[in-house]
Amino acid sequence: MDATIPAALNCTLSQVGPCAHCRRPCHRYGKGASPLCRTCRTEREAALQAAK
């Protein structure tokens, strides 16, 4: 894994894991983590807003 990924995600290497949807690296574990990467989370939030 590229050492710049944790820095870009503002987390440690041990907190990086695959996005549950697209499998891209994301801040998956620990405080402030999400099972989705930023892109998938944004798309999901937009889809939820459109469904209202």
C-alpha positions in Angstrom: 0.0 0.0 0.0 1.2 3.5 -0.8 2.5 5.3 2.3 0.7 8.5 1.2 -2.8 7.0 1.5 -3.0 7.3 5.4 -1.8 10.9 5.1 -4.4 11.7 2.5 -7.1 10.1 4.6 -5.9 11.8 7.8 -5.5 8.4 9.7 -2.9 5.8 10.5 -2.0 2.9 8.3 -3.7 0.5 10.7 -7.0 2.4 10.2 -7.0 2.0 6.4 -9.2 -0.7 4.8 -11.2 -1.4 1.7 -14.4 0.5 1.0 -17.4 -1.8 1.4 -18.8 -0.7 -2.0 -15.9 -0.1 -4.4 -12.9 -1.6 -2.5 -10.8 1.6 -2.7 -8.7 2.3 0.4 -10.5 4.4 3.0 -10.4 5.3 6.7 -12.3 2.1 7.6 -11.3 1.5 11.2 -11.0 3.5 14.4 -12.5 6.9 15.5 -14.2 8.8 12.7 -14.1 5.8 10.4 -16.7 4.8 7.8 -17.3 1.6 5.9 -17.5 3.7 2.7 -14.9 5.9 1.0 -15.6 9.6 0.5 -16.8 9.1 -3.0 -19.2 6.3 -2.2 -20.4 8.1 0.9 -21.1 11.2 -1.1 -23.0 9.2 -3.8 -25.0 7.4 -1.1 -26.0 10.6 0.6 -27.0 12.1 -2.7 -29.2 9.1 -3.5 -30.8 9.3 -0.1 -31.6 13.0 -0.6 -33.1 12.3 -4.0 -35.3 9.6 -2.6 -37.0 12.0 -0.2 
